[in-house]
C-alpha cells in the first residue's frame, strides 16, 4: 500500500514541511496509522517466484475467500503438507478494513463487478435492466466487502441438507465447526455458550452499545408482534435483534485477517495474488486432477497438486472454472468445443436472496455529513479505531418472520434496516454504485438531500426459483452469463407480497415511527404512477423495479448423493466422476440457508478441511 512505502511517505511529508512541524508530525502519525491498519506487511507475501521455481504442492486451493482462506489455513496446519492458495485479487485496503465503509466496496477494484442478464419481471429499475451482484476480488473474498453480519441461518436448514442424503451435515453435526472458527469477544452467558466458541481465528463481536435508532427499530418490530432476541443464532431465530458482527477492535474481521494473517510466515504455505486460475489439469486420458493453470501478468504457470485440487472460488467463479475445465452440462461444453471430462449440472440450481427496499424519511441535520464532520470521524478511526467508522451501527438490526405460520420455528422472510443521514449521497451514492436508473438515482438523492433515510429490506429467504450460470465464451477473463430467474416461481413473489403487507406497510402505523416522524416514500416511479398506492398492482410494479440481490449466490455445485442427477459433489465435497478434485464454498449448498451466507460458508471451509485431513491422515504411512 502506498502509505506504507517509505519513499512515498517521505516525499509526501517533505512536500508539507513548509506548513509547520505540528502539521508534519500529524501527517506522519496519520500515514503510520493507516499503514498499521491495512499495510502490505499484514498479509502473506506473494510467492509467484517461488511457485515458478518449484511448482509442486500437495494441495492447491483456488480462491482466498470466505471458505478458501479457512481451507488453506487448516491444511497447512499439517507440517508435512505443502499448500498453495491462489487469489485473483490483491491485498485488502483501508476501505475494505473500515467497517462503516462497506457500501463503498461495491464497484471498487475489490469487486468483480458482476451483473445479471436482463430478464423480464425484475430489475426493471436498473440501467439495462441488469441487477448488480457484487463479489469480492481480494484476499478474504466477499468477507472483505460484505456488511459483516454473523448469521448462521436456521437449524432446519442443515437438518434438511442431511435428510436429502448428506450424512454429517445436520445442525448438531455442523455446530462444532461454527464454534471452532469463533473467538467470541464478549462474555459467554449460559444462553450464548451453547452456540458460540472462543479461541478460534474469527472474532465475532456482540457490541454492548446500541444506537437510539436501533432501539427504536426493535421497539417498532415489538409493536408488530416480534419478540426481541439476544442472539439470532440461538434457540430461536424468529424475532428481532441486534446482529453479531465479524469485527475486532473496530476493524473488519475478514477471513483474510482472521485466517491468513496469523499464518503469513508459515513455511509450508504459499499465496499467489492477482493471478487467475484458468483451467484444471488432468493426467492424460484420465479424470484425475493433477493441478491448475494460472495466468499472471501475461505468464502461464502450471502448478501440480500431488494430493488434491480444491476449488473455493465462490458460487460464480467456481462453476466458471469447472466449466472451462470440461466439467459441466454436456451440451453447453460441446457448443463451446470444450473437451468433456464429466457431464454434470455445474452452474445449475443457482439460488440467491432477493430483496426489495422500502424508504422512510424524516428531516435531519445535514451537518452530520459535512466534510468537517466526516473528516473528524475518519481521523478518529484511522488513529484510534474508534468512533462512527469502527462498527456498522446503526445498521445492525435484523428480523426474521414467517408470513404463513407465526408459530413456525423457521422464517420465510428476513428484514434488514439501514439508516442513512441527510446528504449521504454526496459521499457515497449507493444507488449509483448499483447502477440503478437515472430516474431512481435522482429521486433518491432528492429524498436524501434534507432527510434521514431508513431503508427496510424485505428478503425472500428460501426461494423456489432457480437460476443458472453459463459460460459466455472459452475466454476465462470474460464474465460468465448469470441468469437470476428471480420470481420465476410465483410462490417467491407471493412470499415477498406477504412480507410487504404484513410488516412493511404496518410500520407506518406504529407509535414508534409516528413519534420519529418517519414517512414512507415510494420514490414516485413513473412506471408505477398509473396504479393506486398500496394496491396489489402498485406493489407488484414497485417490486419488479426495485429488485436487489443481498449478495448471497449459492448452490451452483450442489452437494448430494452420487446417484442423484442434479448433484455435482458428494457429501465429502468430492466432484463426481473426477478424482482428487473437491469444491469447498457456498456452491455446494443444496439449498440456500435462511439467513446471511458468510458464516455458513466459513463453516463449510472448516468442515471441508477436516474431511480432507480425515481422508489423507488415516492409513497413509507416508505421512
C-alpha positions in Angstrom: 0.0 0.0 0.0 1.3 3.5 -0.9 1.0 4.7 2.7 3.5 2.0 3.8 6.1 2.8 1.1 8.8 4.7 3.0 9.9 6.6 -0.1 6.4 7.7 -0.9 5.7 8.7 2.7 9.0 10.7 2.8 8.0 12.5 -0.4 4.6 13.4 1.0 6.0 14.6 4.3 8.7 16.6 2.7 6.2 18.4 0.5 4.4 19.7 3.5 7.5 20.8 5.5 6.6 24.5 4.9 3.3 24.1 6.7 4.9 23.7 10.1 6.2 20.9 12.3 2.9 20.2 14.1 1.1 19.5 10.8 4.0 17.4 9.5 4.0 15.4 12.8 0.3 14.8 12.5 0.6 13.7 8.8 3.3 11.2 9.8 1.1 9.9 12.5 -1.9 9.6 10.2 0.1 7.7 7.5 1.7 5.4 10.0 -1.8 4.6 11.5 -3.2 3.9 8.1 -0.3 1.5 7.4 -0.8 -0.3 10.6 -4.5 -0.9 9.7 -4.1 -2.1 6.1 -0.5 -2.2 5.2 1.1 -4.9 3.0 3.0 -6.3 6.0 -0.2 -7.6 7.5 -0.8 -10.1 4.7 1.1 -13.1 3.3 3.7 -12.1 0.7 3.2 -13.0 -2.9 5.0 -16.2 -3.8 4.9 -16.1 -7.5 8.7 -16.6 -8.0 8.7 -19.5 -5.5 5.8 -21.1 -7.4 7.7 -20.8 -10.7 10.9 -22.2 -9.2 9.1 -25.2 -7.7 5.5 -25.7 -8.9 4.8 -28.8 -6.9 2.4 -28.8 -3.9 0.3 -31.3 -2.0 -2.8 -29.2 -2.2 -3.8 -26.2 -4.3 -6.7 -24.1 -3.1 -8.3 -21.7 -5.7 -9.9 -18.7 -4.1 -8.8 -16.9 -0.9 -12.4 -16.0 0.1 -14.7 -16.9 2.9 -14.0 -20.7 2.6 -10.7 -20.8 0.7 -8.8 -18.9 3.4 -10.1 -21.3 6.0 -9.1 -24.4 4.0 -5.6 -23.1 3.3 -5.1 -22.3 7.0 -6.3 -25.7 8.2 -4.5 -27.8 5.6 -1.2 -26.1 6.2 -1.5 -26.9 9.9 -0.1 -30.3 8.8 3.6 -29.6 8.7 4.3 -32.2 6.1 1.9 -30.8 3.6 2.8 -28.0 1.2 -0.2 -25.8 0.4 -0.7 -23.2 -2.4 -3.5 -20.6 -2.2 -4.4 -18.8 -5.5 -6.3 -15.5 -5.4 -7.4 -13.3 -8.4 -7.3 -10.1 -6.3 -4.8 -8.4 -4.1 -4.4 -7.2 -0.5 -7.3 -5.6 1.4 -7.4 -1.8 1.5 -8.2 0.8 4.1 -11.7 0.9 2.6 -12.3 -2.8 3.0 -11.0 -2.8 6.5 -13.2 0.2 7.7 -16.5 -1.3 8.9 -18.8 1.6 8.1 -17.4 1.9 4.6 -18.8 -1.5 3.5 -21.0 0.0 0.8 -18.1 1.8 -0.8 -16.7 -1.6 -1.8 -19.4 -2.0 -4.4 -18.0 -1.2 -7.8 -14.5 -0.8 -6.4 -11.4 -2.7 -7.7 -12.0 -5.2 -5.0 -15.4 -6.2 -6.6 -15.7 -8.5 -9.6 -18.5 -6.2 -10.9 -20.9 -8.9 -12.0 -24.3 -8.0 -13.3 -27.1 -10.4 -14.2 -28.6 -10.9 -17.6 -31.7 -8.8 -18.4 -34.9 -10.8 -17.9 -38.5 -9.7 -17.7 -40.1 -9.4 -14.4 -37.4 -8.0 -12.2 -34.5 -5.4 -12.1 -36.6 -3.0 -14.2 -35.3 0.0 -12.2 -31.7 -0.7 -13.3 -29.7 0.5 -16.3 -30.1 -2.2 -19.0 -32.5 -4.0 -16.5 -29.5 -5.7 -15.0 -29.1 -6.1 -11.2 -25.7 -5.7 -9.7 -24.1 -8.7 -8.0 -21.0 -7.6 -6.0 -18.4 -10.4 -5.4 -15.1 -10.0 -3.6 -11.9 -9.9 -5.7 -9.5 -9.5 -2.8 -7.9 -11.6 -0.1 -10.9 -12.6 2.1 -13.2 -12.5 -0.9 -16.7 -11.5 0.0 -15.9 -11.4 3.7 -13.7 -8.4 2.8 -16.5 -6.4 1.2 -19.7 -7.6 2.9 -21.7 -6.0 5.8 -20.1 -8.2 8.4 -23.3 -9.8 9.8 -22.6 -13.1 11.6 -25.8 -15.1 10.9 -25.9 -18.8 10.5 -29.4 -19.4 9.2 -31.8 -21.8 10.8 -31.2 -25.2 12.4 -33.7 -26.7 10.0 -31.5 -25.7 7.0 -28.8 -28.2 7.9 -31.2 -30.9 9.0 -32.8 -30.6 5.6 -29.4 -31.0 4.0 -28.8 -34.2 5.9 -32.2 -35.5 5.2 -31.6 -35.0 1.5 -28.8 -37.6 1.6 -25.9 -35.7 3.0 -24.8 -37.5 6.2 -22.7 -35.4 8.5 -24.4 -32.1 7.6 -27.2 -31.9 10.2 -27.2 -29.0 12.6 -25.9 -30.9 15.5 -23.0 -32.1 13.4 -22.0 -28.8 11.9 -22.4 -26.7 15.0 -19.0 -27.7 16.2 -17.5 -26.3 13.0 -19.3 -23.0 13.5 -17.9 -22.8 17.1 -14.4 -24.0 16.0 -13.9 -20.9 13.9 -15.1 -18.4 16.6 -13.4 -16.2 19.1 -16.5 -14.7 20.6 -15.2 -11.5 22.1 -17.9 -10.9 24.8 -18.8 -12.7 27.9 -20.3 -16.1 27.2 -23.6 -16.1 29.1 -25.2 -19.5 29.5 -27.6 -19.0 26.6 -24.8 -17.9 24.3 -22.3 -20.5 25.5 -24.3 -23.3 23.9 -23.8 -21.9 20.4 -20.6 -19.9 20.4 -17.0 -20.6 20.9 -13.7 -18.9 21.9 -10.2 -19.5 20.9 -10.9 -19.7 17.1 -9.4 -17.5 14.4 -12.6 -15.5 13.6 -13.5 -12.7 16.0 -17.3 -12.3 16.5 -18.4 -9.3 18.4 -21.6 -8.5 20.3 -21.2 -4.8 20.8 -22.9 -3.9 24.1 -23.6 -0.4 22.9 -26.8 0.2 20.9 -27.8 3.3 18.8 -31.1 5.0 19.6 -32.2 4.3 16.0 -31.5 0.6 16.7 -33.5 0.7 19.9 -36.4 2.3 18.1 -36.4 -0.3 15.3 -36.5 -3.1 17.8 -39.4 -1.3 19.5 -41.3 -0.9 16.3 -40.9 -4.6 15.5 -42.1 -5.4 19.0 -45.3 -3.4 18.2 -45.8 -5.7 15.2 -45.6 -8.8 17.4 -41.9 -9.8 17.0 -40.1 -10.7 20.2 -36.6 -9.4 21.0 -33.8 -11.8 20.5 -30.4 -11.7 22.2 -28.9 -14.0 19.6 -30.5 -14.9 16.2 -28.1 -17.9 16.1 -29.5 -19.2 19.4 -32.5 -21.2 20.5 -34.9 -19.3 18.3 -34.5 -17.4 15.0 -38.0 -15.9 14.8 -37.9 -12.3 16.2 -35.8 -9.1 16.0 -32.4 -8.3 17.5 -29.0 -6.7 17.0 -26.8 -8.9 14.9 -23.4 -10.1 16.0 -20.6 -8.8 13.6 -17.3 -10.0 12.4 -15.4 -7.1 13.8 -12.5 -6.8 16.2 -11.3 -3.7 17.9 -13.0 -1.5 15.4 -11.6 -3.3 12.3 -13.3 -5.8 9.9 -12.5 -9.4 10.6 -12.4 -10.9 7.1 -11.2 -14.4 6.6 -8.0 -12.8 5.3 -7.3 -11.0 8.5 -8.6 -13.9 10.7 -7.2 -16.9 8.9 -4.3 -15.7 6.7 -2.6 -13.0 8.7 -1.7 -15.4 11.6 -0.1 -17.9 9.1 1.6 -15.4 6.8 5.1 -16.7 7.7 4.1 -20.4 7.8 6.9 -22.2 5.8 4.6 -24.8 4.1 2.1 -22.2 2.9 2.4 -20.1 -0.2 0.0 -17.5 -1.7 0.0 -16.2 -5.2 -2.1 -13.0 -5.7 -3.6 -11.1 -8.7 -3.5 -14.4 -10.5 -6.2 -16.2 -12.5 -6.7 -19.9 -12.3 -7.9 -20.6 -15.8 -8.0 -24.4 -16.1 -7.8 -27.6 -14.1 -5.2 -30.0 -15.4 -5.7 -33.8 -15.6 -3.5 -36.8 -16.0 -3.6 -37.7 -19.8 -6.5 -39.8 -20.8 -8.0 -39.9 -17.3 -10.3 -37.9 -15.0 -7.6 -37.5 -12.3 -7.0 -33.8 -11.4 -3.2 -33.1 -11.3 -3.1 -29.3 -10.9 -4.1 -26.0 -12.4 -3.1 -23.5 -15.0 -2.5 -19.9 -13.6 -2.2 -16.7 -15.7 -0.5 -13.8 -14.2 1.0 -10.7 -15.9 0.9 -12.4 -19.2 2.7 -15.5 -18.0 1.2 -19.0 -17.9 2.2 -21.0 -14.8 1.4 -24.7 -14.4 1.2 -25.9 -10.8 1.0 -29.6 -9.8 -1.1 -30.9 -6.9 0.2 -34.3 -5.6 -2.9 -34.9 -3.5 -5.9 -32.7 -4.4 -7.1 -29.5 -6.1 -9.7 -27.6 -4.1 -11.9 -25.1 -5.8 -13.2 -22.4 -3.4 -13.8 -19.6 -5.8 -17.4 -18.9 -4.9 -20.8 -19.6 -6.5 -19.9 -17.7 -9.7 -16.2 -18.3 -10.3 -16.2 -21.9 -9.1 -18.7 -23.1 -11.8 -16.9 -20.9 -14.4 -13.6 -22.7 -13.7 -15.2 -26.1 -13.7 -16.9 -25.4 -17.0 -13.7 -24.1 -18.6 -12.1 -27.4 -17.5 -14.7 -29.6 -19.1 -16.9 -30.3 -16.1 -20.5 -29.3 -16.7 -23.6 -29.9 -18.9 -22.6 -31.9 -22.0 -24.5 -29.7 -24.5 -23.1 -26.4 -23.2 -19.5 -27.7 -23.3 -19.9 -29.2 -26.7 -21.3 -26.0 -28.1 -18.1 -24.2 -27.0 -15.9 -27.0 -28.2 -14.6 -27.8 -24.7 -13.5 -31.4 -24.1 -15.9 -33.0 -21.8 -14.5 -34.6 -18.6 -17.7 -35.1 -16.7 -21.4 -34.4 -17.7 -22.6 -32.7 -14.5 -25.2 -29.9 -13.8 -22.5 -27.3 -12.9 -23.9 -23.8 -12.8 -27.5 -25.0 -12.4 -29.5 -24.7 -9.2 -28.4 -21.1 -8.6 -30.1 -19.5 -5.6 -29.9 -16.1 -4.1 -31.7 -13.9 -1.6 -33.7 -11.4 -3.5 -34.9 -8.3 -1.6 -36.9 -5.1 -2.2 -36.0 -1.9 -0.3 -38.6 0.4 1.1 -37.8 4.0 2.0 -38.9 6.0 5.1 -37.7 9.6 5.7 -37.7 12.3 8.3 -35.9 15.7 8.4 -32.4 15.8 9.8 -29.2 17.8 10.2 -27.0 17.9 7.0 -24.0 18.8 9.2 -23.7 15.1 10.0 -22.3 14.5 6.5 -20.3 17.7 6.3 -16.7 17.3 5.1 -15.5 18.6 8.5 -17.7 16.1 10.4 -16.7 13.1 8.2 -13.0 14.0 8.3 -13.0 14.2 12.1 -14.7 10.8 12.4 -12.4 9.2 9.9 -9.3 10.6 11.6 -10.6 9.1 14.9 -11.0 5.8 13.2 -7.6 5.8 11.5 -5.7 6.8 14.6 -7.7 5.0 17.3 -10.1 2.6 15.5 -13.0 4.2 17.4 -16.0 6.3 16.5 -18.7 6.0 13.9 -16.5 4.2 11.3 -15.5 1.4 13.8 -18.7 -0.5 13.5 -21.8 -0.8 11.3 -24.1 1.0 13.7 -27.0 1.9 13.2 -27.5 -0.8 10.6 -27.3 -3.9 12.8 -30.9 -4.7 13.4 -32.3 -7.8 11.7 -35.6 -9.6 12.0 -37.0 -13.0 10.9 -40.6 -13.8 10.4 -42.8 -16.5 8.9 -45.6 -15.0 6.8 -47.8 -18.1 6.6 -47.4 -19.5 10.1 -46.5 -17.2 13.0 -45.8 -20.3 15.2 -43.3 -21.8 12.8 -39.7 -22.1 14.0 -38.4 -21.3 10.5 -38.8 -17.9 8.8 -39.6 -17.3 5.1 -38.7 -13.6 5.2 -35.9 -11.5 6.7 -35.7 -7.8 7.3 -32.6 -5.6 7.3 -32.7 -2.0 8.5 -30.3 0.7 7.2 -30.2 4.3 8.4 -28.5 7.0 6.4 -28.0 10.7 7.4 -29.1 13.6 5.2 -26.9 14.2 2.1 -25.0 10.9 2.3 -25.3 10.5 -1.5 -22.7 13.3 -1.7 -20.2 10.9 -0.1 -21.3 7.5 -1.4 -24.1 7.2 -3.9 -25.4 3.7 -3.1 -27.9 3.6 -6.0 -25.3 4.8 -8.5 -22.9 2.1 -7.4 -25.6 -0.5 -8.0 -26.3 1.1 -11.5 -29.9 1.9 -10.8 -31.6 4.0 -13.5 -31.1 7.8 -13.6 -34.7 8.2 -12.5 -34.3 6.2 -9.4 -31.0 7.8 -8.5 -32.4 11.3 -9.0 -35.5 10.7 -6.8 -33.5 9.0 -4.1 -31.0 12.0 -4.0 -33.8 14.4 -3.7 -35.3 12.5 -0.8 -31.9 12.1 1.0 -31.0 15.8 0.5 -32.5 17.0 3.8 -33.8 13.8 5.3 -32.6 10.8 7.3 -33.5 7.7 5.2 -34.5 4.5 6.8 -34.3 1.7 4.2 -36.0 -1.6 5.1 -35.2 -4.7 3.1 -37.7 -7.5 2.7 -35.7 -10.7 1.8 -37.2 -13.9 0.5 -35.2 -16.5 2.4 -36.0 -19.8 0.7 -36.6 -19.0 -2.9 -38.1 -21.8 -5.1 -36.9 -20.1 -8.3 -33.6 -21.4 -9.7 -31.2 -19.5 -11.8 -28.1 -20.7 -13.8 -24.6 -19.7 -14.8 -23.3 -20.3 -18.3 -20.1 -19.6 -20.0 -20.2 -16.7 -22.5 -17.1 -18.0 -24.2 -13.9 -20.0 -23.6 -12.1 -16.8 -22.6 -11.5 -17.1 -18.8 -11.4 -13.4 -18.5 -14.9 -12.9 -19.8 -17.6 -12.8 -17.2 -20.0 -15.7 -17.3 -23.7 -15.2 -18.1 -25.8 -15.0 -14.9 -29.5 -15.7 -15.1 -31.0 -14.9 -11.7 -34.6 -16.0 -12.6 -36.0 -14.0 -9.7 -39.7 -14.6 -9.1 -39.8 -17.3 -11.8 -41.7 -19.4 -9.3 -44.8 -17.4 -8.3 -44.5 -18.5 -4.7 -41.4 -16.4 -4.3 -43.3 -13.3 -5.4 -46.3 -14.2 -3.1 -43.9 -14.5 -0.2 -42.5 -11.0 -1.0 -46.0 -9.6 -1.1 -46.9 -11.1 2.2 -43.8 -9.7 3.8 -44.6 -6.2 2.4 -48.3 -6.3 3.5 -47.8 -7.9 6.9 -44.8 -6.0 8.0 -43.6 -3.0 5.9 -47.0 -1.3 5.4 -47.8 -1.8 9.0 -44.7 0.1 10.2 -46.4 3.3 9.2 -49.0 2.9 11.9 -46.6 2.0 14.7 -46.3 4.5 17.6 -42.5 4.4 17.2 -42.5 5.5 13.6 -45.1 8.2 14.2 -43.0 9.6 17.1 -39.9 9.7 15.0 -41.8 11.4 12.2 -40.9 8.6 9.7 -42.9 8.9 6.5 -43.0 6.3 3.8 -41.8 7.4 0.3 -42.2 5.3 -2.9 -39.8 7.3 -5.0 -42.7 8.1 -7.2 -41.6 5.9 -10.1 -43.1 6.9 -13.5 -43.9 3.3 -14.5 -46.0 2.8 -11.3 -47.9 6.1 -11.3 -50.9 4.5 -13.1 -51.6 2.3 -10.1 -53.2 3.5 -6.8 -50.6 3.3 -4.0 -50.8 0.2 -1.8 -52.8 -1.8 -4.4 -51.6 -5.2 -5.5 -50.8 -3.8 -8.9 -48.8 -1.0 -7.5 -46.8 -3.2 -5.1 -46.1 -5.6 -7.9 -44.8 -2.8 -10.2 -42.6 -1.4 -7.4 -41.2 -4.8 -6.5 -40.3 -5.7 -10.1 -38.5 -2.3 -10.5 -36.7 -2.2 -7.2 -35.2 -5.7 -7.1 -31.9 -6.2 -5.3 -29.5 -9.1 -4.5 -28.5 -9.5 -0.9 -25.1 -10.7 -2.3 -25.8 -14.4 -1.4 -25.5 -16.5 -4.5 -25.2 -20.2 -3.7 -25.7 -23.8 -4.8 -24.2 -23.9 -8.3 -22.2 -27.1 -7.5 -24.9 -28.9 -5.5 -24.0 -31.4 -2.8 -25.9 -34.7 -2.7 -25.9 -38.4 -3.1 -23.9 -39.8 -6.0 -26.9 -41.4 -7.7 -28.9 -38.1 -8.0 -28.5 -36.5 -11.4 -28.9 -32.9 -10.1 -25.8 -33.1 -7.8 -22.2 -32.1 -8.6 -20.3 -33.1 -5.4 -20.9 -35.9 -2.9 -21.3 -35.3 0.8 -17.5 -35.3 1.1 -17.5 -32.4 -1.4 -15.6 -34.5 -4.0 -16.6 -33.7 -7.6 -18.5 -36.7 -9.0 -16.7 -38.8 -11.6 -13.4 -36.9 -11.1 -10.6 -37.9 -8.8 -8.6 -35.6 -6.5 -10.9 -32.6 -7.0 -13.2 -31.0 -4.4 -15.4 -27.9 -4.2 -15.5 -26.2 -0.8 -17.5 -23.0 -0.8 -21.1 -21.7 -1.0 -21.6 -23.5 -4.3 -22.1 -26.8 -2.5 -25.2 -25.8 -0.5 -28.1 -28.0 -1.7 -30.4 -25.2 -0.7 -29.6 -21.7 0.4 -29.8 -21.1 4.2 -32.4 -19.0 5.9 -30.1 -16.1 6.7 -26.8 -14.5 5.6 -24.4 -16.8 4.0 -20.9 -15.7 5.1 -20.8 -17.7 8.4 -22.2 -20.9 6.8 -19.5 -20.6 4.1 -16.8 -20.3 6.7 -18.3 -23.4 8.4 -18.2 -25.3 5.1 -14.5 -24.4 4.8 -13.8 -25.7 8.3 -15.8 -29.0 7.7 -14.3 -29.4 4.2 -10.7 -29.1 5.5 -11.5 -31.6 8.3 -12.8 -34.1 5.7 -9.6 -33.8 3.7 -7.5 -34.3 6.8 -9.5 -37.4 7.7 -9.2 -38.8 4.2 -5.4 -38.4 4.0 -4.2 -38.8 7.5 -5.8 -42.2 8.1 -3.9 -45.2 6.9 -1.3 -43.2 4.9 2.0 -44.3 6.3 4.0 -41.8 4.1 2.6 -39.1 6.4 
